[in-house]
Amino acid sequence: MRTPAGRPARSDVAISGMGVVTPAGCTTEELWSGVSAGRSLAAELTHFDVAQHRIRIGCRVRGLTDDGRDRPWQPVLASKDARRLDPFARYGLAAALAAHADAGLPEASAARCAIVVGNAVGGRTTSDLESVNFAARGPQAVRPLMPLMTMPNAAAAQIALQLGWHGPALTVSTTCASGADAIGLGAAMLRDHRADLVIAGGCEATLTPITLAGFGNLNAASTRTDAATACRPFDESRDGFVMGEGAAFVVLERAADARARGARLHGLVAGHAATSDAYHLSAPHPGGAFAADAMSGALADAGLAPADIAHVNAHGTATVHNDRAEAAALAKVFGPYGIPVTASKGVIGHLIGAAGAVELVVAVLSMNAGAVPPTANHTRTEPEMEIDVVHGAPQPVALGPALTNSFGFGGHNSSLVVTPA
């Protein structure tokens, strides 16, 4: 890894634990198996009546409580307090506890342990349900716990309660870039010695009637009725994203500290950068100029050149304008067809505030496996997109750094660079 002239030495930040709750399953092994297969996990939604909706499909979490395996979050999720949490907070709590267990339950002074959670909308499931109750039966029908269940910081608070950590418990909300920004902020806290141990990631649960209706009316989601082929990142026939739900968290430590305690390291968070398009609330800046700046900034933060990156896990929503903007940005940074690109949303859907964290985990798994997962439902790249989209089968790559992108409504751009440990 290069160190630019004039930069003082800084601590490497290691990923010592990873935990996930996803439509592919609730272990990293299940997530890797799902994305490696390159087949969409979308299905018609059955947890509410979708008959009147334009959008009737989504990617729901699988295997959270029904597989019978001994996992660290099962007793917690079965508790009375956890049953009162909105699904987004339950997903976040499960993934965070799984990451902590994967890291070997590391300890530090409780005041020096921090939590950073990315989330876009908070307790939308509870909010929708209580709105229906209010409309049907009036104010007395609304549950007293509603304000606590819907607050966006509920996941961060619950993780702190479960672990007994007294350092910062922060919530980052940059829509679809939230999870990536949370991990970037967590890494910075360690480098700046504001914390000695950090759990960072994202969680989201937005597969609700009102949210589905809103995205359908916004014309952002795919209107295809065949769930398995609906989401088509970077494909010339794409027509929008498929919504998903879930969570992913990582345990971050200074690499020297993690090695000193004999921890297994999944990789290093080497660089992060964030920019704003300042252009439009839903449309990306044409040409992806500021998305390219985020990528270049993350590379500079890592002390790397574009040629050092082995593959990119793209934001790849399968919306017409976002894919075009990201493709232009990738070509600007890496050159036309300069690097293998994959988009996990074709398999697991768009997890909104959790997307960046889940895709960071996928990038780490890909890096360590030496294989880039195929992009589901991709057959032909739009001709003006000068990018090498991996599809059909996993593509072998040499062990090397990876970059992952997350771009959010409101013009938020976030890029992370991970390197082998």
C-alpha positions as CSV (number, residue, x, y, z in Angstrom):
1,M,0.0,0.0,0.0
2,R,1.3,3.4,-1.0
3,T,1.7,6.2,1.6
4,P,1.3,9.6,-0.1
5,A,4.1,12.1,0.6
6,G,3.5,14.1,3.7
7,R,0.9,11.8,5.3
8,P,1.7,10.9,8.8
9,A,1.6,7.2,9.8
10,R,-1.9,6.1,10.9
11,S,-3.4,3.0,12.5
12,D,-4.8,0.3,10.2
13,V,-8.4,-0.5,11.0
14,A,-9.3,-4.2,10.9
15,I,-12.6,-6.0,10.4
16,S,-12.5,-8.6,13.1
17,G,-16.1,-9.7,13.0
18,M,-19.0,-9.7,10.5
19,G,-22.7,-10.4,11.1
20,V,-25.6,-10.3,8.7
21,V,-29.4,-10.7,8.4
22,T,-30.3,-10.8,4.7
23,P,-32.7,-12.3,2.2
24,A,-30.0,-14.9,1.5
25,G,-29.8,-16.0,5.1
26,C,-28.4,-14.9,8.4
27,T,-24.8,-16.1,8.2
28,T,-22.0,-14.8,6.0
29,E,-21.8,-18.3,4.5
30,E,-25.4,-18.1,3.5
31,L,-25.0,-14.6,2.1
32,W,-21.9,-15.7,0.1
33,S,-23.7,-18.8,-1.3
34,G,-26.6,-16.6,-2.3
35,V,-24.7,-13.9,-4.1
36,S,-22.3,-16.4,-5.7
37,A,-25.3,-18.3,-7.3
38,G,-26.3,-15.1,-9.0
39,R,-30.0,-15.7,-8.9
40,S,-32.6,-13.2,-7.6
41,L,-34.2,-14.0,-4.2
42,A,-37.2,-11.8,-4.9
43,A,-40.7,-13.2,-4.5
44,E,-44.2,-12.0,-4.3
45,L,-44.9,-10.4,-1.0
46,T,-47.4,-12.3,1.2
47,H,-47.2,-10.6,4.6
48,F,-49.8,-8.0,3.5
49,D,-52.3,-7.7,0.7
50,V,-50.6,-6.5,-2.4
51,A,-53.5,-6.8,-4.8
52,Q,-53.9,-3.1,-5.3
53,H,-50.2,-2.3,-5.5
54,R,-48.2,-1.6,-8.6
55,I,-45.2,-3.2,-6.8
56,R,-45.9,-6.7,-5.5
57,I,-42.5,-8.2,-5.0
58,G,-39.5,-7.8,-2.6
59,C,-36.6,-9.6,-1.0
60,R,-37.6,-10.6,2.6
61,V,-35.2,-11.7,5.4
62,R,-34.8,-15.5,5.6
63,G,-33.7,-17.7,8.5
64,L,-33.8,-15.2,11.3
65,T,-35.4,-17.5,13.9
66,D,-36.7,-20.6,12.2
67,D,-33.5,-22.6,11.5
68,G,-33.0,-23.9,15.0
69,R,-29.2,-23.2,15.1
70,D,-27.5,-21.9,18.2
71,R,-26.8,-18.3,17.4
72,P,-25.9,-15.5,19.8
73,W,-28.9,-13.4,19.0
74,Q,-31.6,-16.0,19.4
75,P,-32.1,-15.7,23.2
76,V,-32.0,-12.0,22.9
77,L,-34.6,-11.8,20.1
78,A,-36.9,-14.2,22.1
79,S,-36.9,-11.8,25.0
80,K,-39.9,-9.6,25.9
81,D,-38.0,-6.4,25.2
82,A,-36.8,-7.4,21.8
83,R,-40.3,-8.5,20.7
84,R,-41.3,-4.9,21.3
85,L,-38.7,-3.7,18.7
86,D,-39.6,-2.7,15.2
87,P,-38.2,-5.2,12.7
88,F,-35.4,-2.9,11.6
89,A,-34.0,-2.7,15.1
90,R,-34.4,-6.5,15.6
91,Y,-32.4,-7.1,12.4
92,G,-29.8,-4.6,13.5
93,L,-29.5,-6.1,17.0
94,A,-29.2,-9.7,15.6
95,A,-26.5,-8.7,13.1
96,A,-24.5,-6.6,15.6
97,L,-24.5,-9.4,18.2
98,A,-23.5,-12.0,15.5
99,A,-20.6,-9.7,14.4
100,H,-19.5,-9.3,18.1
101,A,-19.5,-13.1,18.5
102,D,-17.6,-13.6,15.2
103,A,-14.9,-11.3,16.5
104,G,-14.5,-13.5,19.6
105,L,-16.5,-11.2,21.9
106,P,-13.7,-8.6,22.2
107,E,-13.6,-6.4,25.3
108,A,-12.5,-2.9,26.0
109,S,-13.4,-0.2,28.5
110,A,-17.1,0.4,28.1
111,A,-16.6,4.1,27.8
112,R,-14.2,3.5,24.8
113,C,-16.6,1.2,22.9
114,A,-18.7,2.9,20.2
115,I,-21.7,2.0,18.0
116,V,-22.5,3.6,14.6
117,V,-25.7,2.6,12.9
118,G,-26.8,3.5,9.4
119,N,-30.6,3.8,8.9
120,A,-32.7,5.7,6.5
121,V,-36.3,5.7,7.8
122,G,-36.4,4.0,11.3
123,G,-39.4,2.0,12.4
124,R,-41.5,2.2,9.2
125,T,-43.3,-1.1,9.9
126,T,-44.6,0.2,13.3
127,S,-45.4,3.6,11.8
128,D,-47.5,2.1,9.1
129,L,-49.4,-0.2,11.4
130,E,-50.1,2.5,14.0
131,S,-51.3,4.9,11.2
132,V,-53.9,2.2,10.3
133,N,-54.9,1.8,13.9
134,F,-55.3,5.5,14.3
135,A,-57.4,5.9,11.2
136,A,-59.6,3.0,12.1
137,R,-60.1,3.5,15.8
138,G,-58.7,6.9,16.9
139,P,-56.0,8.1,19.2
140,Q,-56.6,5.5,21.9
141,A,-55.7,2.7,19.5
142,V,-52.1,3.8,19.2
143,R,-49.6,1.8,21.3
144,P,-47.8,3.8,24.0
145,L,-44.5,2.3,22.8
146,M,-45.0,3.6,19.2
147,P,-42.6,6.6,19.6
148,L,-39.8,4.4,21.0
149,M,-40.3,1.8,18.3
150,T,-40.2,4.2,15.4
151,M,-37.2,6.4,16.4
152,P,-34.3,5.9,14.0
153,N,-31.8,5.5,16.8
154,A,-33.6,2.6,18.4
155,A,-31.2,0.1,16.9
156,A,-28.1,1.9,18.2
157,A,-29.7,2.2,21.6
158,Q,-30.6,-1.5,21.8
159,I,-27.1,-2.6,20.8
160,A,-25.7,-0.4,23.5
161,L,-28.1,-1.8,26.1
162,Q,-27.3,-5.4,25.2
163,L,-23.5,-4.9,25.3
164,G,-23.4,-2.5,28.1
165,W,-21.3,0.0,26.1
166,H,-21.1,3.6,27.3
167,G,-19.3,5.3,24.4
168,P,-21.0,7.0,21.5
169,A,-24.1,5.2,20.1
170,L,-24.7,7.2,16.9
171,T,-27.2,7.0,14.0
172,V,-26.2,8.1,10.5
173,S,-28.9,8.8,8.0
174,T,-27.8,9.4,4.5
175,T,-30.5,7.3,2.9
176,C,-29.0,4.5,0.8
177,A,-25.5,5.5,1.7
178,S,-26.2,5.2,5.5
179,G,-24.6,1.8,6.1
180,A,-21.4,2.7,4.2
181,D,-21.1,6.1,5.9
182,A,-21.6,4.4,9.3
183,I,-18.6,2.1,8.7
184,G,-16.5,5.0,7.4
185,L,-17.3,7.0,10.5
186,G,-16.5,4.0,12.7
187,A,-13.1,3.6,11.1
188,A,-12.3,7.3,11.5
189,M,-13.2,7.1,15.2
190,L,-10.6,4.4,15.7
191,R,-7.9,6.2,13.7
192,D,-8.5,9.4,15.7
193,H,-8.4,7.4,18.9
194,R,-11.9,8.5,19.9
195,A,-12.7,4.8,20.5
196,D,-10.9,1.5,21.0
197,L,-13.7,-0.8,19.7
198,V,-16.5,-0.1,17.2
199,I,-19.5,-1.9,15.9
200,A,-20.7,-0.3,12.7
201,G,-23.2,-1.1,10.0
202,G,-26.7,-0.6,8.8
203,C,-30.3,-2.0,9.2
204,E,-33.6,-1.4,7.4
205,A,-37.1,-2.9,7.2
206,T,-39.2,-1.0,4.7
207,L,-41.3,-3.7,3.0
208,T,-44.5,-2.1,4.2
209,P,-47.7,-1.1,2.3
210,I,-47.1,2.7,2.4
211,T,-43.5,2.5,1.4
212,L,-44.2,0.1,-1.4
213,A,-46.9,2.4,-2.7
214,G,-44.6,5.4,-2.5
215,F,-41.8,3.8,-4.4
216,G,-44.2,2.5,-7.0
217,N,-45.7,5.9,-7.6
218,L,-42.2,7.4,-7.7
219,N,-41.5,5.0,-10.6
220,A,-38.2,4.0,-9.0
221,A,-39.0,0.3,-8.5
222,S,-39.4,-2.5,-11.1
223,T,-43.0,-3.1,-12.2
224,R,-42.2,-6.6,-13.6
225,T,-44.5,-9.3,-12.3
226,D,-41.8,-12.1,-12.6
227,A,-40.0,-11.6,-9.3
228,A,-37.0,-13.8,-10.2
229,T,-36.1,-11.6,-13.2
230,A,-37.2,-8.2,-12.1
231,C,-34.0,-6.6,-10.8
232,R,-31.4,-6.2,-13.6
233,P,-28.5,-4.0,-12.6
234,F,-26.7,-2.3,-15.6
235,D,-28.8,-4.3,-18.1
236,E,-30.2,-2.5,-21.0
237,S,-33.7,-3.7,-20.1
238,R,-33.7,-2.6,-16.5
239,D,-36.7,-0.8,-15.1
240,G,-36.0,-0.2,-11.5
241,F,-34.9,-1.7,-8.2
242,V,-36.5,-4.4,-6.1
243,M,-36.8,-3.5,-2.4
244,G,-35.2,-5.7,0.2
245,E,-34.7,-5.7,4.0
246,G,-32.0,-6.7,6.4
247,A,-28.9,-5.7,8.3
248,A,-25.1,-6.1,8.4
249,F,-22.6,-5.0,11.0
250,V,-18.8,-5.3,11.4
251,V,-16.6,-5.1,14.4
252,L,-13.8,-2.7,13.8
253,E,-10.5,-2.5,15.8
254,R,-7.1,-1.0,15.3
255,A,-5.3,-3.9,13.6
256,A,-2.5,-3.9,16.1
257,D,-4.9,-4.4,18.9
258,A,-6.8,-7.2,17.1
259,R,-3.6,-9.0,16.3
260,A,-2.3,-8.7,19.8
261,R,-5.4,-10.6,21.1
262,G,-5.0,-13.2,18.4
263,A,-8.1,-12.2,16.4
264,R,-8.9,-13.5,12.9
265,L,-9.0,-10.5,10.6
266,H,-11.4,-10.5,7.6
267,G,-9.7,-7.4,6.1
268,L,-8.9,-3.8,6.6
269,V,-11.1,-0.7,6.1
270,A,-8.4,1.3,4.3
271,G,-10.3,4.2,2.8
272,H,-13.6,6.1,2.9
273,A,-14.9,9.3,1.2
274,A,-18.3,10.9,0.9
275,T,-19.5,13.6,-1.4
276,S,-22.8,15.3,-2.3
277,D,-24.3,15.8,-5.8
278,A,-26.2,18.9,-4.6
279,Y,-28.3,18.4,-7.7
280,H,-31.7,16.7,-7.1
281,L,-33.5,14.8,-4.3
282,S,-33.9,11.6,-6.3
283,A,-31.9,11.8,-9.6
284,P,-28.1,11.5,-9.6
285,H,-25.9,14.2,-11.1
286,P,-25.6,13.5,-14.8
287,G,-22.3,11.9,-15.7
288,G,-21.6,10.9,-12.1
289,A,-18.9,13.5,-11.5
290,F,-19.3,13.6,-7.7
291,A,-19.7,9.9,-7.4
292,A,-16.4,9.6,-9.2
293,D,-15.0,12.1,-6.6
294,A,-16.1,9.8,-3.8
295,M,-14.3,6.9,-5.4
296,S,-11.2,8.9,-6.0
297,G,-11.3,10.2,-2.5
298,A,-11.6,6.7,-1.0
299,L,-8.7,5.6,-3.0
300,A,-6.6,8.6,-1.9
301,D,-7.6,7.9,1.7
302,A,-6.4,4.4,1.3
303,G,-3.2,5.5,-0.4
304,L,-4.0,3.4,-3.5
305,A,-4.3,4.0,-7.2
306,P,-7.2,2.8,-9.4
307,A,-4.9,0.0,-10.8
308,D,-4.5,-1.4,-7.3
309,I,-8.2,-2.3,-7.0
310,A,-9.2,-5.9,-8.0
311,H,-13.0,-5.4,-8.3
312,V,-15.9,-3.1,-7.5
313,N,-19.1,-3.9,-5.7
314,A,-21.3,-1.3,-7.4
315,H,-24.3,0.5,-6.0
316,G,-26.1,-0.9,-9.1
317,T,-29.8,-0.2,-8.3
318,A,-31.1,-1.2,-11.7
319,T,-32.7,2.2,-12.1
320,V,-32.1,3.8,-15.5
321,H,-30.4,7.0,-14.5
322,N,-28.5,5.8,-11.4
323,D,-26.9,3.0,-13.3
324,R,-25.9,5.3,-16.1
325,A,-24.4,7.8,-13.7
326,E,-22.5,5.2,-11.8
327,A,-21.2,3.5,-15.0
328,A,-19.9,6.9,-16.2
329,A,-18.2,7.5,-12.8
330,L,-16.6,4.0,-12.9
331,A,-15.3,4.6,-16.4
332,K,-13.9,8.0,-15.3
333,V,-12.0,6.6,-12.4
334,F,-10.9,3.2,-13.7
335,G,-11.0,3.7,-17.4
336,P,-13.4,2.1,-19.9
337,Y,-14.0,-1.5,-19.1
338,G,-11.1,-1.2,-16.7
339,I,-12.2,-3.4,-13.8
340,P,-14.7,-6.2,-12.9
341,V,-17.9,-4.8,-11.6
342,T,-20.7,-6.7,-9.7
343,A,-24.0,-5.5,-8.2
344,S,-25.4,-7.5,-5.3
345,K,-28.8,-5.9,-5.5
346,G,-29.7,-8.2,-8.4
347,V,-29.7,-11.1,-5.9
348,I,-30.8,-9.6,-2.5
349,G,-32.6,-6.4,-3.5
350,H,-32.1,-2.9,-2.4
351,L,-31.7,-2.8,1.4
352,I,-31.8,1.0,1.5
353,G,-30.0,2.1,4.7
354,A,-28.5,-1.3,5.2
355,A,-27.3,-1.7,1.6
356,G,-23.9,-0.2,2.0
357,A,-23.1,-2.4,5.0
358,V,-24.3,-5.6,3.4
359,E,-22.4,-4.9,0.2
360,L,-19.2,-4.1,2.2
361,V,-19.5,-7.6,3.7
362,V,-20.0,-9.0,0.2
363,A,-16.9,-7.2,-1.0
364,V,-14.8,-8.6,1.8
365,L,-16.1,-12.1,1.2
366,S,-15.4,-11.7,-2.6
367,M,-11.9,-10.4,-1.9
368,N,-11.0,-13.3,0.4
369,A,-12.5,-15.9,-2.0
370,G,-10.7,-14.5,-5.0
371,A,-14.0,-14.4,-7.0
372,V,-16.4,-11.7,-8.1
373,P,-20.1,-12.8,-7.8
374,P,-22.2,-12.6,-11.0
375,T,-24.8,-9.8,-11.4
376,A,-28.2,-11.5,-11.4
377,N,-30.4,-11.1,-14.5
378,H,-27.7,-9.2,-16.4
379,T,-27.5,-10.3,-20.1
380,R,-26.4,-7.2,-22.1
381,T,-24.9,-4.0,-20.8
382,E,-26.4,-0.8,-22.1
383,P,-24.1,0.1,-25.0
384,E,-23.0,3.5,-23.6
385,M,-22.0,2.0,-20.3
386,E,-18.2,1.3,-20.6
387,I,-18.0,-1.1,-17.7
388,D,-17.2,-4.8,-17.3
389,V,-20.2,-6.2,-15.6
390,V,-19.6,-9.7,-14.2
391,H,-22.5,-12.0,-15.1
392,G,-23.4,-15.6,-15.8
393,A,-20.8,-17.1,-13.3
394,P,-18.3,-15.9,-10.7
395,Q,-15.2,-14.4,-12.1
396,P,-11.8,-15.3,-10.5
397,V,-9.7,-12.4,-9.5
398,A,-6.3,-12.1,-7.8
399,L,-6.3,-11.3,-4.1
400,G,-6.4,-7.5,-3.8
401,P,-8.2,-4.5,-2.6
402,A,-11.9,-3.9,-3.4
403,L,-14.0,-0.8,-3.6
404,T,-17.7,-0.6,-2.9
405,N,-20.1,2.2,-3.7
406,S,-23.3,3.4,-2.0
407,F,-25.3,6.3,-3.5
408,G,-28.4,7.7,-1.8
409,F,-31.5,9.8,-2.5
410,G,-30.6,13.4,-1.8
411,G,-27.4,13.1,-3.7
412,H,-25.3,11.3,-1.0
413,N,-22.3,9.4,-2.4
414,S,-20.1,7.1,-0.3
415,S,-17.2,4.8,-1.3
416,L,-15.3,2.4,0.9
417,V,-12.0,0.6,0.1
418,V,-11.2,-2.7,1.8
419,T,-7.8,-4.5,1.6
420,P,-6.6,-8.0,2.6
421,A,-5.5,-8.3,6.2
